[in-house]
Amino acid sequence: MKYLGLAYYTPEAFAAMTPEAVESLTRQCPALDEKMHATGKMRVSASLGEPHTRRTLRPHGGRTQVSDGPYTEAKEVVGGLFVIEAESEDEALRIASMHPAATLGEECGWTVELVPLEFYRGW
């Protein structure tokens, strides 16, 4: 079974951190990412662009309408994602708990949502 991990953060809290605190936090991430990769279960890992760089595509009148950024009002924003393949939910939870957003960053609202994928097609 494949699982999607969505790594959230709170932009306002992250922006309020000092540059030194951000550096200290992000310096710890590569080792945790490598620990997840070493399980052999990682299929995809990505960081997402800032919300102001995103675009939203919606169907409208039979055409695709493109607009700036997400319009959803939310305190937390998805900042990264990963896909793992696990034999069980317990294994998926164990691996996802290694992600930096599941172990660090409480001060900037880091958190991980783990979602079972009912359909996955990779090329």
C-alpha atoms as one frame of an Amber mdcrd trajectory, in Angstrom:
protein
   0.000   0.000   0.000   1.237   3.480  -0.818   0.770   6.449   1.497   0.984
  10.165   0.827   2.573  12.267   3.513   1.631  15.939   3.499   4.008  18.128
   5.481   2.321  21.306   6.739   3.658  24.512   8.225   2.263  27.813   9.461
   3.711  30.594   7.265   3.187  33.345   9.856   4.952  31.368  12.579   7.773
  30.409  10.218   8.198  34.054   9.141   8.378  35.129  12.790  11.400  32.912
  13.431  14.857  34.467  13.437  17.157  33.542  10.542  19.365  31.703  13.037
  16.424  29.633  14.284  15.402  28.765  10.714  18.996  27.757   9.909  19.223
  25.630  13.057  15.938  23.910  12.228  16.579  23.275   8.539  20.134  22.079
   9.183  18.629  19.049  10.958  16.408  18.028   8.030  18.866  16.257   5.669
  19.802  13.625   8.273  16.125  12.840   8.917  15.389  12.722   5.183  18.279
  10.289   4.738  16.966   8.125   7.590  13.615   7.856   5.759  15.343   7.123
   2.452  17.421   4.385   4.089  14.243   2.389   4.810  14.022   1.639   1.078
  10.314   2.558   1.235  10.458   6.142  -0.058   9.056   6.602  -3.554   8.805
  10.410  -3.793   9.973  13.332  -1.670   9.471  17.008  -2.512   9.389  20.509
  -1.072   6.757  22.842  -2.480   7.094  26.451  -3.586   5.818  29.243  -1.382
   2.060  29.905  -1.544   2.487  33.188  -3.459   4.169  31.267  -6.328   1.365
  28.721  -6.728  -1.403  28.713  -9.312  -4.899  27.260  -9.121  -6.584  25.649
 -12.142 -10.368  25.273 -12.138 -12.901  24.242 -14.750 -15.090  27.199 -15.678
 -17.528  27.354 -18.587 -15.926  24.450 -20.388 -12.445  25.939 -20.140  -9.627
  25.853 -17.637  -9.338  29.017 -15.584  -5.911  29.791 -14.070  -5.613  32.104
 -11.085  -2.944  33.122  -8.618  -2.291  30.885  -5.658  -4.627  28.895  -3.488
  -7.666  30.738  -2.199  -8.388  28.435   0.670  -8.193  30.224   3.950  -6.049
  28.067   6.168  -3.672  28.581   9.028  -1.533  25.655   7.870  -0.157  25.283
   4.340   1.277  22.188   2.640   5.001  22.782   2.271   6.149  19.335   1.219
   5.051  15.858   0.348   6.325  12.330   0.220   5.085   8.956  -0.926   6.064
   5.766   0.859   5.222   2.150   0.175   4.553   0.113   3.285   3.273  -3.345
   4.159   0.969  -1.995   6.867  -0.343   1.200   8.398   1.946   0.651  11.391
   4.980   0.507   9.097   3.786   3.625   7.250   3.365   5.476  10.551   6.814
   4.383  11.703   8.444   5.671   8.518   6.395   8.884   8.386   7.351   9.639
  11.980  10.962  10.022  10.761  10.028  13.009   8.572  11.394  16.358   9.820
   7.879  17.837  10.036   6.843  14.984  12.359   9.811  15.355  14.703  10.912
  19.010  14.540   9.480  22.468  13.960   6.796  22.666  16.596   7.496  26.408
  16.796   6.533  26.946  13.142   3.572  24.602  13.024   5.208  21.649  11.287
   2.985  18.589  11.148   2.462  15.570   8.871  -0.794  14.154   7.587  -0.573
  10.551   6.372  -3.113   9.563   3.711  -3.561   6.064   2.211  -3.516   6.278
  -1.588  -6.398   4.446  -3.182  -4.986   5.072  -6.661  -1.375   5.687  -7.607
   0.127   5.729 -11.070   3.785   6.445 -11.518   5.615   6.657 -14.786
